Amino acid sequence: MTHRLFALVACALTFACDADRPTTPLRSPTVAKAEAPELRAAPTTTAGPSRALEAPTPATTPKDVIAELAATPHPSLVGPFAALTLTQTTTVRDARSQAPQLFANRREGALTGPYAFTAKEWFDQLFEVAPLGQIDSDFDQWLVGSLRVIRRAEGAEQALAAAWGDPKTDGSAKVWLAPELGLRADLHRPHGVDASRIAITLRGYTPLATLIGTDAALFGFEEGAPILGAKGSDLVRRFGRRIMDYDKIRLWPIENGGPIDLWFAAPFELDEASLPDHLVTGFALELGNDQAVSALLEKKLGKPTIDRDDDRIRVYRKSPRVTFDGNELVVGEKLDGYSAIAP
C-alpha cells in the first residue's frame, strides 16, 4: 500500500513538471546537410602558404626571345619562328602551314606589310613575318623575306655578344652569321619605333664566296646551269617565285647589305607567255664589296685587264665577257644598266 502511494505521488510530480515545457510533435530524426566548402583565395600571411582550397594558376614568367637566342651557339630560329623552314623559295603559304599562329593577325590596312604576332607568354615582344614584294595577285605565293622581333633594347646586344662573339657591322646594324645554316641575325634600331626598342631581324643569306663560286664556267648564283643564253621560259621554270616584277631575280643577301637583284630584262616583261624563245644575252648584279669580290673573281678567272673605254672597269673574261667596276658585276652584254635579252 505504501509503495503504491509513493508511485502515484511520483507520477503527479512528473506530470506537473512536463506541463511547464513546450510540447513538440514527434518526428523522425534528421541528418544535417553538409555544406560545400567555399572556393576562395587563400589569405596572405607571413607564416607560410595557406592550405585553403584555391584554383591553380598558370606560370606567369614571360618568355624572352633574346634569352632563347643566347642559349644557341649561333643565330637560329627560336620561339614562334622555330617551326619555320627558311629557304630562298619559302612562300607565305608555306610559312603559314608550318606556323599558323604567326599569321593570325594582320596589320590593318597593310596590304603588303608584315604579319604581326604577339602572345601573353611573349610579353612586350612583337614578332613579324615580312614578305618579299613582287607583282602578283596571289599574296600567299609571295616569298618570306625576313623574320623580325621588336623588344626592349636593354641587355640585347650584350647577351648576344656573350653567346655568339663580337658582331660584324653593317652600317648601324650589328650582324652575326651562321654560315652552316645560311642564317644571318641583324640587331638594329627599327624605323618609326620608340628609341627604347630594338629589332632582331633573322634572314637567309649566301656567303659571298658561295655566290661567286670557284667554277670558271658558272657562278654560284646560277645554281648549276648558265643564265647566259637561257630562254626566258627556262628562267621562269628554274627560278619561279624569285622572279620579281618580271625583270629580275631576287637573291638572298650576302654577309652585308640587303637582297641582291640580278637584272636580266630588256624593257619588256619576262614571262612564259610573252618570252618563250627569247635568250638572255647578259645580266648584272650590284655586289659592292670591291676588294672581296675582286679577290674572288681573280681566284676564279685570273688577273683582269682594264677596259679601254673606262678605266674603272676590270675585264676578267672577254668571251663571254665578265666585268666588275667595284660595285656591279656584269656578265655578257649590257644595255642601259640592264642586261639584254635578245629574240
TIBA-690052 format. One record per residue (C-alpha): residue number from 1; residue in three letters; chain; y negated, x negated, z negated. Coordinates in steps of 0.5 Angstrom, whole numbers. Each point is the difference from the previous one (the first is absolute). Last residue first. Layout:
<sites>
+-----+------+-------+-------+-------+-------+
|  nr | rest | kette |    py |    px |    pz |
+-----+------+-------+-------+-------+-------+
| NUM |  ala |     A |     Y |     X |     Z |
...
+-----+------+-------+-------+-------+-------+
</sites>
This chain:
<sites>
+-----+------+-------+-------+-------+-------+
|  nr | rest | kette |    py |    px |    pz |
+-----+------+-------+-------+-------+-------+
| 343 |  pro |     A |   -75 |  -130 |   259 |
| 342 |  ala |     A |    -3 |    -5 |    -4 |
| 341 |  ile |     A |    -1 |     0 |    -8 |
| 340 |  ala |     A |    -6 |    -5 |    -2 |
| 339 |  ser |     A |    -1 |    -2 |    -7 |
| 338 |  tyr |     A |    -7 |     2 |    -3 |
| 337 |  gly |     A |    -6 |    -4 |    -1 |
| 336 |  asp |     A |    -3 |     1 |     7 |
| 335 |  leu |     A |     7 |    -1 |     3 |
| 334 |  lys |     A |     4 |    -6 |    -2 |
| 333 |  glu |     A |     6 |    -2 |     4 |
| 332 |  gly |     A |     7 |    -3 |    -4 |
| 331 |  val |     A |     0 |    -1 |    -7 |
| 330 |  val |     A |    -7 |     0 |    -4 |
| 329 |  leu |     A |     0 |    -3 |    -7 |
| 328 |  glu |     A |    -7 |     2 |    -3 |
| 327 |  asn |     A |    -3 |    -3 |    -6 |
| 326 |  gly |     A |    -1 |    -8 |     1 |
| 325 |  asp |     A |     0 |     1 |     7 |
| 324 |  phe |     A |     7 |     0 |     2 |
| 323 |  thr |     A |     4 |     0 |     7 |
| 322 |  val |     A |     6 |     1 |     3 |
| 321 |  arg |     A |     1 |     1 |     7 |
| 320 |  pro |     A |     7 |     2 |     3 |
| 319 |  ser |     A |    -1 |    -5 |     3 |
| 318 |  lys |     A |    -5 |    -5 |    -2 |
| 317 |  arg |     A |     2 |    -1 |    -7 |
| 316 |  tyr |     A |    -4 |    -2 |    -7 |
| 315 |  val |     A |    -7 |     1 |     3 |
| 314 |  arg |     A |    -5 |    -1 |    -5 |
| 313 |  ile |     A |    -6 |     4 |     1 |
| 312 |  arg |     A |    -7 |    -2 |    -4 |
| 311 |  asp |     A |    -1 |    -5 |     6 |
| 310 |  asp |     A |    -1 |     6 |     5 |
| 309 |  asp |     A |     0 |    -1 |     7 |
| 308 |  arg |     A |     5 |    -6 |     1 |
| 307 |  asp |     A |     4 |     3 |    -6 |
| 306 |  ile |     A |     2 |    -6 |    -5 |
| 305 |  thr |     A |     7 |    -2 |     0 |
| 304 |  pro |     A |     6 |     1 |    -5 |
| 303 |  lys |     A |     5 |    -4 |    -3 |
| 302 |  gly |     A |     7 |     3 |     0 |
| 301 |  leu |     A |     3 |     7 |     0 |
| 300 |  lys |     A |     3 |     2 |    -7 |
| 299 |  lys |     A |    -3 |    -6 |    -4 |
| 298 |  glu |     A |    -7 |     0 |     3 |
| 297 |  leu |     A |     0 |     8 |     0 |
| 296 |  leu |     A |     2 |    -1 |    -8 |
| 295 |  ala |     A |    -6 |    -5 |    -1 |
| 294 |  ser |     A |    -5 |     4 |     4 |
| 293 |  val |     A |     2 |     7 |    -4 |
| 292 |  ala |     A |    -1 |    -4 |    -7 |
| 291 |  gln |     A |    -6 |    -3 |     2 |
| 290 |  asp |     A |    -4 |     6 |     3 |
| 289 |  asn |     A |     2 |     5 |    -5 |
| 288 |  gly |     A |    -3 |     6 |     4 |
| 287 |  leu |     A |     6 |     4 |     3 |
| 286 |  glu |     A |    -3 |     5 |     5 |
| 285 |  leu |     A |     5 |     1 |     5 |
| 284 |  ala |     A |     0 |     1 |     8 |
| 283 |  phe |     A |     5 |     2 |     6 |
| 282 |  gly |     A |     1 |    -1 |     7 |
| 281 |  thr |     A |     3 |     2 |     6 |
| 280 |  val |     A |     4 |     6 |    -3 |
| 279 |  leu |     A |     3 |     4 |     6 |
| 278 |  his |     A |    -1 |     7 |     2 |
| 277 |  asp |     A |     6 |     4 |     2 |
| 276 |  pro |     A |     1 |     6 |    -5 |
| 275 |  leu |     A |    -7 |     0 |    -1 |
| 274 |  ser |     A |    -3 |     7 |     0 |
| 273 |  ala |     A |     6 |     4 |    -3 |
| 272 |  glu |     A |     2 |    -6 |    -5 |
| 271 |  asp |     A |    -7 |    -1 |    -3 |
| 270 |  leu |     A |    -5 |    -6 |     1 |
| 269 |  glu |     A |    -6 |     4 |     1 |
| 268 |  phe |     A |    -5 |    -3 |     5 |
| 267 |  pro |     A |    -6 |    -5 |    -1 |
| 266 |  ala |     A |     5 |    -6 |     0 |
| 265 |  ala |     A |     5 |    -1 |    -6 |
| 264 |  phe |     A |     3 |    -6 |    -3 |
| 263 |  trp |     A |    -3 |    -1 |    -7 |
| 262 |  leu |     A |     4 |    -2 |    -5 |
| 261 |  asp |     A |    -3 |     3 |    -7 |
| 260 |  ile |     A |     1 |    -4 |    -6 |
| 259 |  pro |     A |     0 |     4 |    -7 |
| 258 |  gly |     A |    -5 |    -3 |    -5 |
| 257 |  gly |     A |    -2 |    -7 |    -2 |
| 256 |  asn |     A |     4 |    -5 |    -4 |
| 255 |  glu |     A |     7 |    -2 |     0 |
| 254 |  ile |     A |     2 |     3 |     6 |
| 253 |  pro |     A |    -2 |     7 |     2 |
| 252 |  trp |     A |     5 |     5 |     3 |
| 251 |  leu |     A |     0 |     2 |     7 |
| 250 |  arg |     A |    -3 |     5 |     4 |
| 249 |  ile |     A |     1 |     1 |     7 |
| 248 |  lys |     A |    -6 |     1 |     4 |
| 247 |  asp |     A |    -3 |     5 |     6 |
| 246 |  tyr |     A |     3 |     7 |    -1 |
| 245 |  asp |     A |    -4 |     1 |    -6 |
| 244 |  met |     A |     5 |    -4 |    -4 |
| 243 |  ile |     A |     7 |    -2 |     2 |
| 242 |  arg |     A |     4 |    -1 |    -7 |
| 241 |  arg |     A |     3 |     7 |     1 |
| 240 |  gly |     A |     5 |    -3 |     5 |
| 239 |  phe |     A |     0 |    -7 |     1 |
| 238 |  arg |     A |     6 |    -1 |     5 |
| 237 |  arg |     A |     0 |     7 |     3 |
| 236 |  val |     A |    -7 |     0 |     1 |
| 235 |  leu |     A |     0 |    -7 |     2 |
| 234 |  asp |     A |     5 |     1 |     5 |
| 233 |  ser |     A |    -4 |     6 |     3 |
| 232 |  gly |     A |    -6 |    -5 |     2 |
| 231 |  lys |     A |     5 |    -5 |     3 |
| 230 |  ala |     A |     1 |    -7 |    -2 |
| 229 |  gly |     A |    -3 |    -6 |     3 |
| 228 |  leu |     A |    -3 |    -3 |    -6 |
| 227 |  ile |     A |     3 |     4 |    -6 |
| 226 |  pro |     A |     6 |    -5 |     0 |
| 225 |  ala |     A |     6 |     2 |    -4 |
| 224 |  gly |     A |     3 |    -2 |    -6 |
| 223 |  glu |     A |    -5 |     3 |    -5 |
| 222 |  glu |     A |    -7 |    -2 |     4 |
| 221 |  phe |     A |    -3 |    -1 |    -7 |
| 220 |  gly |     A |     4 |    -7 |    -1 |
| 219 |  phe |     A |    -3 |    -2 |     7 |
| 218 |  leu |     A |     5 |    -2 |     6 |
| 217 |  ala |     A |     1 |    -5 |     5 |
| 216 |  ala |     A |    -1 |    -7 |    -5 |
| 215 |  asp |     A |     4 |     3 |    -5 |
| 214 |  thr |     A |    -3 |    -2 |    -7 |
| 213 |  gly |     A |    -3 |     6 |    -3 |
| 212 |  ile |     A |    -8 |     3 |     1 |
| 211 |  leu |     A |     1 |     6 |    -5 |
| 210 |  thr |     A |     5 |    -4 |    -4 |
| 209 |  ala |     A |    -4 |    -6 |    -2 |
| 208 |  leu |     A |    -6 |     5 |    -1 |
| 207 |  pro |     A |     4 |     4 |    -5 |
| 206 |  thr |     A |     1 |     7 |     1 |
| 205 |  tyr |     A |    -3 |     5 |    -5 |
| 204 |  gly |     A |     2 |     7 |    -3 |
| 203 |  arg |     A |    -4 |     3 |    -5 |
| 202 |  leu |     A |    -2 |     1 |    -7 |
| 201 |  thr |     A |    -7 |     1 |    -2 |
| 200 |  ile |     A |    -2 |    -1 |    -7 |
| 199 |  ala |     A |    -7 |     3 |    -2 |
| 198 |  ile |     A |    -5 |    -1 |    -6 |
| 197 |  arg |     A |    -4 |     5 |    -4 |
| 196 |  ser |     A |    -6 |    -2 |    -5 |
| 195 |  ala |     A |    -4 |     0 |     6 |
| 194 |  asp |     A |     1 |     7 |     1 |
| 193 |  val |     A |     2 |     2 |     7 |
| 192 |  gly |     A |    -3 |     0 |     7 |
| 191 |  his |     A |     3 |    -6 |     3 |
| 190 |  pro |     A |     6 |    -3 |    -4 |
| 189 |  arg |     A |    -1 |    -6 |    -3 |
| 188 |  his |     A |     6 |    -5 |     2 |
| 187 |  leu |     A |     7 |    -2 |    -2 |
| 186 |  asp |     A |     4 |    -1 |     6 |
| 185 |  ala |     A |     8 |     0 |     0 |
| 184 |  arg |     A |     4 |    -2 |     6 |
| 183 |  leu |     A |     7 |     2 |     2 |
| 182 |  gly |     A |     5 |    -3 |     5 |
| 181 |  leu |     A |     5 |     0 |    -5 |
| 180 |  glu |     A |     2 |    -8 |     1 |
| 179 |  pro |     A |    -7 |    -1 |     1 |
| 178 |  ala |     A |    -2 |     3 |    -7 |
| 177 |  leu |     A |    -8 |    -2 |     0 |
| 176 |  trp |     A |    -5 |     1 |    -5 |
| 175 |  val |     A |    -8 |     1 |     2 |
| 174 |  lys |     A |    -6 |     0 |    -4 |
| 173 |  ala |     A |    -6 |     4 |     4 |
| 172 |  ser |     A |    -7 |    -2 |     1 |
| 171 |  gly |     A |     1 |    -3 |     7 |
| 170 |  asp |     A |     8 |    -1 |     0 |
| 169 |  thr |     A |     1 |    -5 |    -6 |
| 168 |  lys |     A |     7 |    -3 |    -2 |
| 167 |  pro |     A |     3 |     2 |    -7 |
| 166 |  asp |     A |     2 |    -4 |    -5 |
| 165 |  gly |     A |     7 |     1 |    -3 |
| 164 |  trp |     A |     4 |     6 |     1 |
| 163 |  ala |     A |     1 |     3 |    -8 |
| 162 |  ala |     A |    -6 |    -4 |    -3 |
| 161 |  ala |     A |    -4 |     2 |     6 |
| 160 |  leu |     A |     2 |     7 |     0 |
| 159 |  ala |     A |    -2 |     1 |    -7 |
| 158 |  gln |     A |    -6 |    -4 |     0 |
| 157 |  glu |     A |    -2 |     4 |     6 |
| 156 |  ala |     A |     1 |     7 |    -3 |
| 155 |  gly |     A |    -3 |    -1 |    -7 |
| 154 |  glu |     A |    -5 |     5 |     0 |
| 153 |  ala |     A |    -1 |     2 |     7 |
| 152 |  arg |     A |     1 |     8 |    -1 |
| 151 |  arg |     A |     5 |     3 |     5 |
| 150 |  ile |     A |     0 |     1 |     7 |
| 149 |  val |     A |     7 |    -1 |     4 |
| 148 |  arg |     A |     1 |    -1 |     7 |
| 147 |  leu |     A |     5 |     1 |     5 |
| 146 |  ser |     A |    -1 |    -2 |     8 |
| 145 |  gly |     A |     0 |     1 |     7 |
| 144 |  val |     A |     6 |     6 |     0 |
| 143 |  leu |     A |     0 |     2 |     7 |
| 142 |  trp |     A |    -2 |     6 |     3 |
| 141 |  gln |     A |     6 |     5 |     2 |
| 140 |  asp |     A |    -1 |     5 |    -5 |
| 139 |  phe |     A |    -7 |     1 |     3 |
| 138 |  asp |     A |     2 |     3 |     6 |
| 137 |  ser |     A |    -6 |     1 |     5 |
| 136 |  asp |     A |     0 |    -8 |     1 |
| 135 |  ile |     A |    -6 |    -5 |     2 |
| 134 |  gln |     A |     1 |    -5 |    -6 |
| 133 |  gly |     A |    -2 |    -1 |    -7 |
| 132 |  leu |     A |     5 |    -4 |    -4 |
| 131 |  pro |     A |     2 |     4 |    -6 |
| 130 |  ala |     A |    -3 |    -2 |    -7 |
| 129 |  val |     A |     5 |     2 |    -6 |
| 128 |  glu |     A |    -4 |     0 |    -7 |
| 127 |  phe |     A |     2 |     0 |    -7 |
| 126 |  leu |     A |    -6 |     1 |    -5 |
| 125 |  gln |     A |     1 |    -2 |    -7 |
| 124 |  asp |     A |    -3 |     3 |    -7 |
| 123 |  phe |     A |     7 |     2 |    -3 |
| 122 |  trp |     A |     6 |    -2 |     4 |
| 121 |  glu |     A |     4 |     4 |    -4 |
| 120 |  lys |     A |    -4 |     6 |     1 |
| 119 |  ala |     A |     0 |     0 |     7 |
| 118 |  thr |     A |    -5 |    -2 |     6 |
| 117 |  phe |     A |     1 |     0 |     8 |
| 116 |  ala |     A |    -4 |    -1 |     5 |
| 115 |  tyr |     A |     1 |     1 |     8 |
| 114 |  pro |     A |    -5 |    -5 |     4 |
| 113 |  gly |     A |    -5 |     3 |     5 |
| 112 |  thr |     A |     2 |     2 |     7 |
| 111 |  leu |     A |    -2 |     8 |    -1 |
| 110 |  ala |     A |    -4 |    -1 |    -6 |
| 109 |  gly |     A |    -3 |     6 |    -2 |
| 108 |  glu |     A |     3 |     1 |    -7 |
| 107 |  arg |     A |     4 |    -6 |    -2 |
| 106 |  arg |     A |     7 |     1 |     1 |
| 105 |  asn |     A |     5 |     2 |    -6 |
| 104 |  ala |     A |     8 |     0 |     0 |
| 103 |  phe |     A |     1 |    -6 |     5 |
| 102 |  leu |     A |     1 |    -5 |    -5 |
| 101 |  gln |     A |     5 |     4 |    -4 |
| 100 |  pro |     A |     4 |     0 |     7 |
|  99 |  ala |     A |     3 |    -7 |    -1 |
|  98 |  gln |     A |     5 |    -2 |     5 |
|  97 |  ser |     A |    -1 |     7 |     5 |
|  96 |  arg |     A |    -7 |    -1 |    -1 |
|  95 |  ala |     A |     0 |    -7 |     2 |
|  94 |  asp |     A |     4 |     1 |     7 |
|  93 |  arg |     A |    -5 |     6 |     2 |
|  92 |  val |     A |    -6 |    -5 |    -2 |
|  91 |  thr |     A |     3 |    -5 |     5 |
|  90 |  thr |     A |     4 |    -6 |    -1 |
|  89 |  thr |     A |     0 |    -4 |     6 |
|  88 |  gln |     A |    -3 |    -7 |    -2 |
|  87 |  thr |     A |     4 |     0 |    -6 |
|  86 |  leu |     A |     0 |     3 |    -7 |
|  85 |  thr |     A |     6 |     3 |    -4 |
|  84 |  leu |     A |    -3 |     5 |    -5 |
|  83 |  ala |     A |     4 |     2 |    -7 |
|  82 |  ala |     A |    -4 |    -6 |    -4 |
|  81 |  phe |     A |    -7 |     3 |     2 |
|  80 |  pro |     A |     0 |     5 |    -6 |
|  79 |  gly |     A |     0 |    -6 |    -5 |
|  78 |  val |     A |     2 |    -6 |     4 |
|  77 |  leu |     A |     0 |    -3 |     7 |
|  76 |  ser |     A |     0 |    -8 |    -1 |
|  75 |  pro |     A |    -5 |    -6 |     0 |
|  74 |  his |     A |     3 |    -6 |    -3 |
|  73 |  pro |     A |     5 |    -1 |    -6 |
|  72 |  thr |     A |     0 |     7 |    -3 |
|  71 |  ala |     A |    -2 |     2 |    -7 |
|  70 |  ala |     A |    -8 |    -1 |     2 |
|  69 |  leu |     A |     1 |     6 |     5 |
|  68 |  glu |     A |     2 |     4 |    -5 |
|  67 |  ala |     A |    -5 |    -2 |    -5 |
|  66 |  ile |     A |    -5 |     1 |     5 |
|  65 |  val |     A |     3 |     7 |     2 |
|  64 |  asp |     A |    -1 |     2 |    -7 |
|  63 |  lys |     A |     4 |     6 |    -3 |
|  62 |  pro |     A |    -3 |     5 |    -5 |
|  61 |  thr |     A |     3 |     0 |    -8 |
|  60 |  thr |     A |     0 |     7 |    -1 |
|  59 |  ala |     A |     8 |     1 |    -2 |
|  58 |  pro |     A |     2 |     7 |     1 |
|  57 |  thr |     A |    -1 |     5 |    -6 |
|  56 |  pro |     A |     6 |     3 |    -4 |
|  55 |  ala |     A |    -2 |     7 |    -4 |
|  54 |  glu |     A |     0 |     0 |    -7 |
|  53 |  leu |     A |     4 |     1 |    -6 |
|  52 |  ala |     A |    -3 |    -3 |    -7 |
|  51 |  arg |     A |     3 |    -6 |    -2 |
|  50 |  ser |     A |    -6 |    -4 |    -1 |
|  49 |  pro |     A |    -1 |    -7 |     2 |
|  48 |  gly |     A |    -3 |    -5 |    -5 |
|  47 |  ala |     A |    -4 |     1 |    -7 |
|  46 |  thr |     A |    -6 |    -1 |     4 |
|  45 |  thr |     A |     0 |     8 |     2 |
|  44 |  thr |     A |    -1 |     4 |     6 |
|  43 |  pro |     A |     3 |     7 |    -1 |
|  42 |  ala |     A |     5 |     1 |     5 |
|  41 |  ala |     A |    -2 |     5 |     6 |
|  40 |  arg |     A |     3 |     7 |     0 |
|  39 |  leu |     A |     6 |     4 |     1 |
|  38 |  glu |     A |     1 |     5 |    -5 |
|  37 |  pro |     A |     7 |     0 |    -3 |
|  36 |  ala |     A |     4 |     7 |     2 |
|  35 |  glu |     A |     0 |     5 |    -6 |
|  34 |  ala |     A |     7 |     1 |    -3 |
|  33 |  lys |     A |     1 |     8 |    -2 |
|  32 |  ala |     A |     1 |     2 |    -7 |
|  31 |  val |     A |     7 |     3 |    -1 |
|  30 |  thr |     A |     1 |     7 |    -2 |
|  29 |  pro |     A |     3 |     3 |    -6 |
|  28 |  ser |     A |     3 |     7 |     2 |
|  27 |  arg |     A |    -5 |     6 |    -3 |
|  26 |  leu |     A |     0 |     4 |    -7 |
|  25 |  pro |     A |    -7 |     3 |     0 |
|  24 |  thr |     A |    -5 |    -2 |    -5 |
|  23 |  thr |     A |    -2 |     3 |    -7 |
|  22 |  pro |     A |    -6 |    -3 |    -4 |
|  21 |  arg |     A |     2 |    -2 |    -7 |
|  20 |  asp |     A |    -2 |     4 |    -6 |
|  19 |  ala |     A |     6 |     5 |     0 |
|  18 |  asp |     A |     4 |    -6 |     0 |
|  17 |  cys |     A |    -2 |    -2 |    -7 |
|  16 |  ala |     A |     1 |     7 |    -3 |
|  15 |  phe |     A |     7 |     1 |     4 |
|  14 |  thr |     A |     2 |    -7 |    -3 |
|  13 |  leu |     A |    -2 |     3 |    -7 |
|  12 |  ala |     A |     4 |     6 |     1 |
|  11 |  cys |     A |     6 |    -3 |     2 |
|  10 |  ala |     A |     0 |    -5 |    -6 |
|   9 |  val |     A |    -1 |     6 |    -5 |
|   8 |  leu |     A |     6 |     4 |     3 |
|   7 |  ala |     A |     5 |    -7 |    -1 |
|   6 |  phe |     A |    -2 |     0 |    -7 |
|   5 |  leu |     A |     2 |     7 |    -2 |
|   4 |  arg |     A |     6 |    -1 |     4 |
|   3 |  his |     A |     2 |    -6 |    -4 |
|   2 |  thr |     A |    -2 |     3 |    -7 |
|   1 |  met |     A |     5 |     6 |     2 |
+-----+------+-------+-------+-------+-------+
</sites>
